Amino acid sequence: KQWYQRRVRGILNLMKPRILLPVRHCCGLLRRAFSTATDKVGVDLSCKHNDKTVVLTLRNEGKMNCMTEFMASSFKGIVQKLPETHPKARCLVVTGHGNSFAAGADLAWLDERSKTDPVKNVQIMREYYGFFTPLLEIPIPTIAAINGPAIGAGFCVSMFCDLRITADDAKLGANFVKVGISPGMGGSFTLPQKLQNQICNDVVFTGRTFSGQEAEKMGVVLKSVPSRAMVLDESLGLAEQIVSTTSPNAVQETVKLLRAPYLQIMDAQLQLEAEAQARCFASNDFKIALASVKNKTLPVFD
């Protein structure tokens, strides 16, 4: 309370007796005084359908919701505690802030990987994947509302979900090989499991992006809708079907059965991915790719 009073007094001191500041300017001062760097980065939580559906929104404003370590750790904490904090929850919807879902890992964070010892990078990557694997462990259906670009690790997080809905003009892709690294975030497991063999190989070997319409034809998503504004509503409509017409216990048991094969071997696959990506981070290819991303040019590999 005292801290609050001091900050308010400090702001009021800026307002000299003979100067009338515009109301809009005063409000701006207040907003800046109480904002933090993390206000624009994190995970937002809201509830629908009488608290039976929980919506988690990935948020990194101005950066297409690229996935920072802070966002990732926040996500893990929220999902793991969900059965306690929201015991009525029967469905989880994951979406992105604004017009993006998640455009992969944060560039500055990736840059650090090129400067870190490979052994340490294995540990770092394994921990990073673990921030999102609670999606596979929470015993309720999960829906990815892909309202815009879902690239790299962001795309793979959507693949952790049981169901996916996107927009026709959204761009999706596992572009790892284009940035000098092998697939991570479980992509080397979820993509072969959920896509026909040659479609999967096309996606991961070329690293190409594809539209929401093509994603529906490929079987990557359940449905693609005409506009990004419709994605969340469509996803909530699907969630409402689940929470309003089915047995909670039966759905939870079904979720466990369907995910059991993944959980039995996912941990070992994530370890292999972490080791492979650590080797890639130490390569010249990764340095070339990282430089091209920074300079917004196409990489030219040796």
C-alpha positions, 0 to 999 in steps of 0.5 A: 500500500505504501509503495502504491501511495509513493508511486501515485504521489510521484506521478502527481508531483509531475502535475505542476499547479500551473500546468493542466495535463490532458486527461489522456496524458495522465492516464498514460503516465499511470499505465506506464508507472504500473506496467512491467516488461512481462505485461506483454508476454505470458499466458492469459486464462479465461473460462467459458461454459460455466467454468467447464471450458478453460481458454489459455492464450499465448501472448507475446505482443508484437512478436507473433507470440514467439515462445519465450522461456517465461511464457513457456514456464508460465504455461506449464505452471497453469496447466499443471495446476488446472485440476486444482484451480479449476476443478470444473474444467472439462475441456482446454482450448489453447489459442494465441493473442491477436492474429497469431497462434505461436511463431516458434521459439524466441529468436534471442533465446535461439541465438543463445543456444549457438553460444552454449555448450552442447551438453548444456543445450541438451538439458536446456532443450529437454526442459523447454519441451517439458514446459508444454508436455503437460498438455499430454498429461492433463486428463481432459480434451485439448483443442488448439484454436490456431488463429494465425501463424503456427510455426516450428515449436508453435506448430508442434505445441498445437500437435500436442492437442487432441483437436485442431481448428484453424483459419483458411489463411493461417500459415502452419509449418514445421520449418526446423530444417530451414533454420538449421535444426532438426525437429523438436517439441515432439514433432518427430513423434507427433507428426509421423503418428498423426499424418500419412507417411509421405505427407509427414516426410514432405512437411519435415524434409522441406520445412515448407509452410502451408495454409489452413485449407491445405492443412485440413486436406492433409489431416493436420487439422479437423477443420479450417474456417474462412476467417481467423476471427471465427477460429476461437468461436468454432473451437468453443463450439466444439468444446461445448459439444464435449462438455454439455453432452458427454459423461465427464468420467467417460471422456477423461478415461477415453483421453487417458486411453488414447494418449497412453501410447504417446506417453509410453515413449514420448519421453525417450523421443524428446531426449533424442530430439534434445540431443539432435538439436544440441548438435545442430546448434553447434553447427555452421548451418545453424549460424548461417540460418540464424544470420539469414533470419536476422537479416531477413534473407534466404540462407545459403548453406555450404 
